[in-house]
């Protein structure tokens, strides 16, 4: 088990004095990596981060001055891979208790050396022996979660193929306005101890893209004559309401790392608003990477979906936003 203590200070907060979710993703990835490598005794890389559901009070809990506690532990080993649980909570000093923020499961795979790759060496992670009732429960559920991930990937692929729609149907101004794409240069400070881009850094850039495209969509959704309505039938959002608006994370869908990126690579993050619901906005974020000498041949790093709720001084505003 690994325990990280992180102070929520100005360096990691947004304009609302709340911990940036991008920084939280970095901390969670670091905590899970430390637990995985502690168990196997060698380098390991992030393969999957399962769905993350945030507590409704997470924005209040993660205020500047709070102390964030991240507890991580391997739940089960599968050949050359491991499942790791990360539980995030905040210490309530006044009442002497811990308030849960979120829980996430990560899958890690052992990184082979060049010699092991050349020789086709099979790597086996040491088996985990559960002791407590909680460990036995997680150990048993880990197999079910593993099978679910496999079926989920197949199901998503099937749905994607059945929902292929000509891109010409989307060539309208509002859809283009609700999409952004930006490039990040991978610097040494963004890399882990193996020279690959830190998985938490990739997820942090994904969060930045998701939040930015939501703000762009909000600006484009502002009512011009006051007669329009949002998806929930409420009067459409007004420009002056954006001044006090803020985003609360609701959920992050499964993120599957398909390929690594390295120092010197160009990482391209593309975020698109896919749907506006009465209680949240969903964003699709796709990450690709190219080397300096192969910029015309990007490789897909991952694709993920993130949902945020929009709040203002008058409460939740998501129902006042157009789809």
BELDAWO-V490761 format. One line per field, one symbol per residue. ss: DSSP state (H for helix, E for strand, C for the rest). phi: phi as a letter, one per 30 degrees, with the letter a starting at -180 (. if undefined). burial: + if it has 24 or more other ideal C-beta (glycine too) atoms within 12 Angstrom, else -. Layout:
# BELDAWO-V490761
ss = ???
phi = ???
burial = ???
This chain:
# BELDAWO-V490761
ss = CEEEEEECCHHHECCCCEECHHHHHHHHHHHHHHHHHHHHCCCEEEEEECCEECCCCHHHHCECCCEEEEEEEEEEEECCEEEEEEEEEEEECCCCEEEEEEEEEEEEEECCCHHHHHHCCCCCCCCCCCCCHHHHHHHHHHHHHHHHHHHHHHHHHHHHHHCCCCHHHHCCHHHHHCEEEEEEECCHHHECCCCEECHHHHHHHHHHHHHHHHHHHHHHHCCCCCCCECCCCCECCCHHHHHHCEEEEEEECCEECCCCCECCCEEEEEEEEEEECCCCEEEEEEEEEECCCCCCCCEEEEEEEEEEEEEECCEECHHHCCC
phi = .bbccbddcddcccdciceddddddddddddddddddddciadbbdcbcdebccdecedddcdejdcccccbadcacbicbbcbcbccbbdcddcibccdcabbcccbbdddddddddciddcbdedccdbddddddddddeddddddedddddddddddddcdbedddcdbeddddcbbbbcbddcedccddciddeeddedddddedddddddddddddddcbicdbddcidedecedddecdaccdcabdeccdcadbbejdccccccbdcaccdcabcbcbcbbbbddcbdcbdcddabbbbbbccbbdcjdcedccdd
burial = ++-+-+-+---+++---+++++++++++++++++++++++-+++++++++++-++--++-+++--+++++++++++++-++++++++++++-------+++++++++++++-----------+-+--+---------++--+--++--+----------------------------+++---+++---+++---++++++++++++++++++++++++++++------++--+-+++--++--+++++++++++++-+++++-++++++++++-++-++++++++++++--------+-++++++++++++---++++++++
